[in-house]
Amino acid sequence: MDPGPLADREWRLIREESLPGPLCMAYDAVAAETAAGGGPRTVRVYQWDPATLSLGYRNDPADVDWAYCEREGIDVVRRPTGGGAIYHDTYGDISYSVIAPAEELPGDLMETYELLCEPLLSACAAMGVPASYAEESYPELYHPACYLRELHPAHDVVYEGRKLSGNAQYRRRDSVVQHGSLTYSVTPERTRECFVDPPVTAAEVAERVTGVDEHADCTREGAVERLEEALASWSDASEGEWTDAERERAREVADAKFDSQAWNRDREDPLGD
């Protein structure tokens, strides 16, 4: 794809890393600190390992089947972004983030959202799955789950009427983080079982959600490469890596916040961010 309007800034691409849930979120926070402090902006791709149920900021922990998640080895981590919970399967999910200083992005949330989704949509097309925003609304199936909420034209990314990607954004005074989940392979049973008695069947989940592998002859490795290429082209990023200081800071943030019961179950931020 062609470079985007922010390609004249300094960007780095962090290629896909396999990380536990708390570190997936901690690196977003650290990248935001780096960008706000005058360092490079970041585009990154990552894999949740072990599989993780990420909660939206306002998700009620009572909706989570904690016993099932513990039994199945599924982490539960609360995101700082809104929206519903997402089951990130280690194989079936591909996640990305775009992080930049707030002053460089539009003040309007939806304008920024559409701008930062450009490389995602380009990558989907390159995979052979030309996704787009929903053309019509679809009714809510189950509010706690991101992919089962009402589908809205203008911001839900779908292919052939089924949700392919869930994306969310949070804006601090000095930085913006947009992160998203691209479904490579649908896991309806696991998605459903992460919740307490959801009023939907696995078949209904499969009817609402779709994955790249259902429509294109593209391996997961190939899908990751297409997403990395689109992010790098859009931002004109150079391949980079985390500094030692960032790695240490990410471990601190993960331990203090994203791996804490106070944050994940009680929605109390130990760091006061």
C-alpha positions in Angstrom: 0.0 0.0 0.0 1.0 3.6 -0.4 2.5 5.5 2.6 0.0 7.2 4.9 -0.1 10.8 6.0 2.1 10.1 9.0 4.9 8.3 7.0 7.2 11.4 7.3 7.7 10.7 11.0 10.0 8.1 12.6 8.3 4.8 13.0 9.6 1.3 13.9 8.0 -2.1 13.1 8.1 -4.7 15.8 7.5 -8.0 14.1 5.3 -10.6 15.6 6.2 -11.7 19.1 4.6 -14.4 21.2 3.9 -13.0 24.6 1.7 -13.7 27.6 -1.4 -11.5 27.9 -0.1 -9.0 30.5 3.0 -8.3 28.4 0.9 -7.9 25.3 -0.8 -4.9 27.0 2.3 -3.7 28.9 4.2 -3.2 25.6 1.4 -1.0 24.3 1.7 1.2 27.4 5.5 1.4 27.1 5.4 2.2 23.4 3.0 5.0 24.2 5.4 6.4 26.8 8.2 6.2 24.2 6.3 8.0 21.5 5.1 10.7 23.9 8.7 11.2 25.1 10.0 11.9 21.6 11.0 8.4 20.6 9.8 6.5 17.6 6.2 5.7 16.9 5.4 2.0 16.9 3.5 -0.4 14.7 3.6 -4.0 16.1 2.2 -7.5 15.6 1.9 -10.0 18.4 0.6 -13.4 19.4 -1.1 -14.2 22.7 0.7 -17.2 24.2 -1.0 -18.7 26.2 -4.4 -18.1 24.7 -6.0 -15.1 26.4 -9.4 -13.6 27.0 -8.9 -9.9 26.9 -11.6 -7.9 28.7 -12.8 -4.5 27.6 -12.3 -1.8 30.2 -15.9 -2.0 31.4 -16.5 -5.7 31.0 -18.1 -7.2 34.2 -15.8 -10.0 35.6 -18.9 -11.9 36.7 -19.5 -12.7 33.0 -16.2 -14.6 32.8 -16.1 -18.4 33.5 -12.9 -18.1 35.5 -12.9 -21.8 36.4 -13.0 -22.8 32.7 -10.3 -20.3 31.8 -8.0 -21.6 34.6 -8.7 -25.2 33.7 -8.0 -24.6 30.0 -4.9 -22.5 30.6 -6.4 -19.3 29.3 -5.1 -16.0 30.7 -7.6 -13.3 31.5 -6.3 -9.7 31.1 -8.2 -6.4 31.1 -7.5 -4.0 28.3 -7.4 -0.2 28.8 -9.7 0.1 25.8 -13.5 -0.2 25.7 -15.6 -2.7 23.8 -16.3 -6.3 24.6 -14.1 -9.2 25.6 -12.1 -11.1 22.9 -10.8 -14.6 23.0 -7.4 -14.5 21.5 -6.5 -18.0 20.4 -2.8 -18.6 20.0 -3.2 -19.9 16.5 -6.5 -18.3 15.5 -5.8 -14.7 16.4 -3.4 -12.2 15.0 -3.1 -8.9 16.9 -1.6 -5.5 16.0 -1.1 -2.1 17.5 -0.4 1.4 16.2 1.0 3.9 18.7 1.7 7.6 18.1 1.7 11.0 19.9 -1.8 12.4 20.3 -0.8 15.7 18.8 0.0 14.1 15.5 -3.5 12.5 15.0 -6.9 13.9 14.3 -8.8 15.0 17.4 -11.9 13.2 16.2 -12.0 9.6 17.5 -13.7 8.1 14.4 -11.4 10.0 12.0 -8.4 8.6 13.8 -9.9 5.2 14.0 -10.4 5.0 10.2 -6.9 6.4 9.6 -5.3 3.8 11.7 -7.4 1.0 10.3 -6.1 1.7 6.7 -3.2 -0.8 7.0 -5.4 -3.5 8.4 -7.9 -3.2 5.5 -5.0 -3.2 3.0 -3.5 -6.3 4.6 -6.8 -8.2 4.5 -7.1 -7.5 0.8 -3.5 -8.7 0.3 -4.5 -12.0 2.1 -7.3 -12.5 -0.4 -10.0 -11.4 2.0 -11.0 -7.8 1.0 -12.8 -6.8 4.2 -14.6 -3.5 4.7 -16.8 -1.7 7.2 -20.2 -3.2 7.7 -22.8 -1.9 5.1 -25.7 -2.6 7.5 -26.4 -3.2 11.1 -26.7 -6.6 12.6 -28.4 -7.3 16.0 -26.6 -8.0 19.2 -26.2 -11.6 20.1 -24.3 -11.3 23.4 -23.2 -7.9 24.8 -20.1 -9.0 26.9 -18.3 -10.4 23.8 -16.8 -8.0 21.2 -17.5 -10.1 18.2 -21.1 -10.8 19.2 -22.2 -7.2 19.9 -24.4 -5.3 17.4 -22.5 -4.7 14.2 -22.4 -1.1 13.2 -21.8 0.4 9.8 -18.8 2.8 9.8 -16.6 1.0 12.2 -17.1 -2.8 12.4 -14.7 -4.6 10.0 -16.5 -7.5 8.2 -16.2 -9.8 5.3 -19.4 -11.1 3.6 -21.5 -9.8 6.5 -19.5 -11.6 9.2 -17.1 -9.9 11.7 -13.4 -10.4 10.8 -11.7 -7.9 13.1 -12.3 -6.2 16.4 -10.5 -2.9 17.0 -10.4 -0.4 19.8 -8.6 2.8 20.7 -7.7 4.8 23.8 -6.3 8.3 23.9 -4.3 9.7 26.7 -3.3 13.3 27.0 0.0 12.7 25.1 -0.5 9.5 23.1 -2.9 7.3 21.2 -3.0 3.5 21.1 -5.1 1.6 18.6 -5.0 -2.1 18.8 -7.0 -4.8 17.1 -7.6 -8.5 16.7 -7.7 -10.1 13.3 -9.4 -13.5 13.2 -7.3 -16.0 11.3 -9.2 -19.1 12.3 -12.6 -19.1 14.1 -12.8 -21.0 17.4 -16.5 -20.8 18.3 -16.5 -23.4 21.1 -13.6 -21.8 23.0 -15.0 -18.3 22.5 -18.4 -19.3 23.9 -17.0 -21.4 26.9 -15.0 -18.4 28.3 -18.3 -16.9 29.5 -20.8 -18.0 32.1 -23.9 -19.4 30.4 -23.9 -17.2 27.3 -27.3 -17.3 25.5 -25.7 -18.3 22.2 -24.6 -21.6 20.7 -21.3 -22.3 19.1 -23.1 -22.5 15.8 -24.4 -18.9 16.3 -20.9 -17.7 17.0 -19.7 -19.3 13.8 -22.5 -17.6 11.8 -21.5 -14.1 13.1 -17.7 -14.5 13.0 -15.4 -15.4 10.2 -11.6 -16.0 9.7 -9.1 -15.5 7.0 -8.5 -19.3 6.6 -12.2 -19.8 5.7 -11.9 -17.7 2.5 -8.3 -17.6 1.3 -5.4 -20.0 0.7 -3.2 -18.1 3.1 -1.2 -19.7 5.9 -1.1 -18.0 9.3 2.6 -17.1 8.7 1.6 -15.6 5.4 -1.2 -13.6 7.0 1.2 -12.2 9.6 3.7 -11.2 6.8 0.9 -9.4 4.9 -0.1 -7.5 8.0 3.5 -6.6 8.9 4.1 -5.4 5.3 1.0 -3.2 5.3 1.8 -1.6 8.6 5.4 -1.0 7.5 4.4 0.5 4.1 1.7 2.7 5.6 4.1 4.2 8.2 7.3 3.8 6.2 8.7 2.1 9.3 12.1 0.6 9.7 12.3 -2.8 11.4 13.1 -2.3 15.0 13.1 -3.8 18.5 12.5 -2.9 22.0 15.3 -1.3 24.0 16.6 -2.9 27.1 15.0 -0.1 29.1 11.6 -0.7 27.4 11.8 -4.4 28.1 12.5 -3.8 31.8 9.7 -1.2 32.0 7.2 -3.6 30.3 7.9 -6.3 32.8 7.3 -3.7 35.6 4.0 -2.6 34.1 2.9 -6.1 33.4 3.6 -7.2 37.0 2.2 -4.2 38.7 -0.9 -3.7 36.6 -1.9 -6.2 33.8 -1.1 -9.3 35.9 -2.9 -8.0 39.0 -6.3 -9.0 40.4 -6.9 -5.3 41.2 -6.9 -4.4 37.5 -8.2 -7.6 35.9 -11.1 -8.4 38.3 -11.7 -5.1 40.2 -10.9 -2.5 37.4 -8.7 -0.6 39.9 -5.5 0.7 38.3 -2.5 0.1 40.6 -0.4 2.6 38.6 -3.1 5.3 38.5 -2.8 5.8 34.8 
